[in-house]
Amino acid sequence: MRAFTYERASSVEAAAKAAASNPETKFIAGGTNLLDLMKLEIETPTHLIDVNGVGLDKIEPTPEGGLRIGALVRNTDLAAHETVRRDYGLISRALVAGASGQLRNKATTAGNLLQRTRCPYFYDPNQPCNKRQPGSGCSAIGGFSRQHAVVGTSEACIATHPSDMAIAMRALDAVVETVKADGSRRAIAIADFHRLPGDTPDIETVLERGEFITAVLLPPPIGGKHIYRKVRDRASYAFALVSIGAVIQPDGTGRVAVGGIAHKPWRIEAAEAELPKGARAAAGVLLADARPTEQNRFKVDLVERTLGAVIAEARG
């Protein structure tokens, strides 16, 4: 790990301003992803800003009837919160399906949204990776690609986004609140927050330099059956081959977001209109533009089968 300087932020605004002044700065809270990447010298910040003391660790109701989740709320606390379990069960289920209890005790809401891909080529500094070193190439294309994306890919990258929580947030139409370096604030729909790889897979979100996530807003509860189903190679502590976060209403309509298949949480609203017709019809729209490799072509069928299991569970 390379040497770096360290400071503790006194406020959100001070943290954002300090980070904007130095492009080699990173925020750190739980550090469950960043520290691993620093040890491998994939992330090499020269300065760390500890934001644990800025007071964003509350879960509060909003005037509109929704929920405001502070950026520093730990995954364990979010999953166990009474209101979240009752009204937003999809989030609790997604969080418990991810990582381990120890990691959930440290990982934060904002950090979960910002975690980087687990592509093995990204984690190997000896292999070309456009996400790690822009312009160097993508080793996964033509390499071992069983875990990789089948939709929303580009000629520069076929990595997937690893977050379970982000899938649930996408299905629930969450909004990400931020503060910029100049003190201005903005609200970003979760649908617009993560980017597809295109020609710049190293740019993973729409955040500007120094922009700091303060909270995630959830709209009022929508009811229905909340289901998170994660298919993986082993029963725990593994990233999804395919995961589905769904809210299914009694009439068979609903919302569906898919993980493990794209560079961002994958939701196509047009596919949801097909849910009453069954998994095959909905999956056909979800994956209409799929470009799988020979090694991960099974994911196309796996999405349909997993969605079928979700629909069957919702029907009881």
Disulfide bonds with the S-S distance in Angstrom:
none
